[in-house]
Amino acid sequence: MKKLIFVLSASLLLQSCIVSTATKAVTGVAKLGYKTVKGTVNAASWAVSKAAGKIDEDRVGGTWKVVGVYKGSYEQFQQDQNRESTFESECGEAYDQIIFKSNKSKFKPVHCSGQDEDWVKYDFEFGKNPITKEKENYIEYNSNNYITVIDVDNKTMVLEGNLMPKLSFSGARLYLLEKVK
């Protein structure tokens, strides 16, 4: 009888140790997974470097939503230790967006409230930007306005300039956009 009680006690103890260890392992993996995803999102958002060379204009085409805004220039951004976005959307469910039609060389910003602006014709250039005096990719519109195209990939685009007037009044200069379509 003592052997039976000893065996049952030992099996209960062993079973609780296994369950406890498994619970800790699952919790640890869940925490690690969360940190990895969170880190990846942050790294992708403001891991910005200027494109080396000409960017294909077709990469700019599509609908882009504004997901981050930096109040300052690209040079200030490079020196800033805390590069997090100061952007807080006032949109709720919707979002501010910019639609580029690269095949027709025009774009328009669209506020989340549905206030459309007119389509604006632009020229996509690679050369000496008249504003920065540097060789870079830029968009010229309304004959004397310039937006620097810092970089574009298949998911994100970073632009510098007076892109959305309603945000520019607060000092916004660097925009992080995420591709929607």
GIZI-V523695 format. One record per pair of residues at least 24 apart in sequence whose ideal C-beta (glycine too) atoms are under 6 Angstrom apart, sorted by the first residue. I is the first residue (numbers start at 1). J is the second residue. Records with the same first field share a line. If there is no record, write none. Layout:
BEGIN
I=J / J
END
This chain:
BEGIN
45=176
46=83
48=158
50=150
51=151
54=126
55=137 / 149 / 152
57=102 / 124
58=102
59=152
60=100 / 102 / 152
61=100 / 102
62=179 / 181
63=97 / 99 / 180 / 181
64=98 / 157 / 177 / 179
65=95 / 97 / 178 / 180
66=96 / 177
67=176 / 178
68=176
69=167 / 172 / 175
70=174
71=171 / 172
72=173
73=173
74=160 / 174
77=174
109=164
155=179
END
